[in-house]
Amino acid sequence: MKVVITSDHGGVNIRKEIASLLEDMNIEYDDLGCAGDCSVDYPDYAIPAAEKVAQGEYDYAILVCGTGIGMSISANKVKGVRCALVHDVFSAKMTRQHNNANVIALGERVIGPGLAREIVKAFLESDFEGGRHANRVNKMMAYEEN
């Protein structure tokens, strides 16, 4: 498994926490996030990370901004990306199991570092169930093709 993480200025602390978790889990990752807390534009970070997932360079992306909203909207503009805005463990599991999400977005101003770790762990440890869910995901992806 290979993961790309990124954030804008509003998600630097949670991004660092996620990097630490990935190291603890022995998961290969690259960090494309901004260097500090100076204001930057979230699409400039979300879109390149999402493109790398869509192109198959990475299996998953984890995006962080203040609320996660800007990152998730930006990532979902990339063809082939299914990004879910997630702020609880149950949704993290469900978006993998039922939606086959390949990207999640988190909000640093919404959740704390401990919960962020739990969410990312649940997301990465969950598998797509297929079956009736595959039909639904296929419908979404077919619409995107048109």
C-alpha positions in Angstrom: 0.0 0.0 0.0 1.2 3.5 -0.9 -0.4 6.7 0.4 0.0 10.3 -0.4 -0.9 12.9 2.3 -1.2 16.6 1.9 -2.7 19.7 3.6 -3.0 23.4 3.3 -2.0 25.7 6.1 -5.2 24.8 8.1 -4.2 21.1 8.3 -0.5 21.0 9.0 -0.7 19.6 12.6 -3.1 16.8 11.7 -1.1 16.0 8.6 2.0 15.5 10.8 0.0 13.2 13.1 -1.1 11.1 10.1 2.5 10.9 8.9 3.4 9.5 12.3 0.6 7.0 12.2 1.6 5.8 8.7 5.2 5.3 10.0 3.8 3.3 13.0 1.8 1.2 10.6 4.8 0.7 8.3 2.9 2.2 5.3 4.8 3.8 2.6 3.8 7.4 2.0 4.8 10.7 0.5 3.9 14.1 2.1 3.1 16.8 -0.5 1.8 19.3 2.0 2.7 22.9 2.6 5.6 23.8 4.7 4.0 26.0 7.3 1.1 28.0 8.5 1.2 30.8 5.8 -2.0 31.0 3.9 -2.1 28.8 0.7 -4.9 27.7 -1.6 -6.2 24.2 -0.9 -6.8 23.3 -4.5 -3.1 23.6 -5.1 -2.5 20.7 -2.7 -5.7 18.6 -3.1 -5.7 18.3 -6.9 -2.1 17.1 -7.4 -2.5 14.5 -4.7 -5.9 13.3 -6.1 -4.4 13.2 -9.6 -1.6 10.9 -8.3 -4.2 8.5 -7.0 -6.3 8.6 -10.2 -3.1 7.9 -12.2 -2.3 4.9 -10.0 0.9 6.3 -8.4 -0.7 5.9 -5.0 -3.5 3.7 -3.6 -5.0 6.4 -1.4 -4.8 10.0 -0.5 -5.5 11.7 2.8 -6.1 15.4 2.6 -6.4 17.9 5.5 -7.5 21.5 5.6 -9.4 23.5 8.3 -12.8 21.8 7.7 -11.9 19.2 5.0 -14.6 20.7 2.8 -12.4 22.6 0.3 -10.1 19.6 0.0 -12.9 17.2 -0.6 -14.6 19.4 -3.2 -11.3 19.9 -5.0 -10.3 16.3 -5.0 -13.7 15.2 -6.4 -13.1 17.4 -9.5 -10.4 14.8 -10.5 -11.7 12.1 -12.8 -11.4 8.7 -11.1 -11.4 10.0 -7.5 -14.0 9.2 -4.9 -13.2 11.5 -2.0 -15.3 11.4 1.2 -15.2 14.1 3.9 -14.9 12.1 7.1 -15.0 13.1 10.7 -15.9 9.8 12.4 -14.6 6.3 12.4 -17.9 4.7 11.2 -18.0 6.9 8.1 -14.3 6.1 7.4 -15.1 2.4 7.3 -18.3 2.8 5.4 -16.8 4.9 2.6 -14.3 2.2 1.9 -16.7 -0.7 2.3 -19.6 0.7 0.4 -18.2 3.5 -1.8 -14.7 2.2 -2.5 -13.4 5.7 -1.7 -9.8 6.2 -2.6 -9.4 9.6 -1.0 -10.5 11.0 2.4 -10.5 14.6 3.6 -10.4 15.6 7.2 -10.8 19.0 9.0 -8.2 20.0 11.6 -10.6 22.5 13.1 -13.3 19.9 13.4 -11.4 16.9 14.9 -8.4 16.4 17.1 -5.3 14.4 16.5 -6.4 11.2 18.3 -9.6 10.9 16.3 -7.8 11.7 13.1 -5.5 8.7 13.7 -8.4 6.4 14.4 -10.2 7.6 11.2 -7.2 7.1 9.0 -6.5 3.7 10.5 -10.1 2.6 10.0 -10.1 3.9 6.4 -6.9 2.1 5.5 -7.8 -1.2 7.2 -11.2 -1.4 5.6 -11.8 -3.2 2.3 -14.4 -2.6 -0.4 -17.2 -5.2 -0.1 -18.2 -5.2 -3.7 -21.5 -7.0 -4.5 -24.4 -4.6 -4.6 -22.0 -1.8 -3.7 -20.0 -2.4 -6.8 -23.1 -1.8 -9.0 -23.6 1.6 -7.3 -20.0 2.6 -7.6 -20.0 1.6 -11.2 -23.0 3.8 -11.8 -21.2 6.8 -10.4 -18.1 6.1 -12.4 -20.2 5.6 -15.6 -21.8 9.0 -15.1 -18.4 10.5 -14.7 -17.4 9.1 -18.1 -20.3 10.8 -19.7 
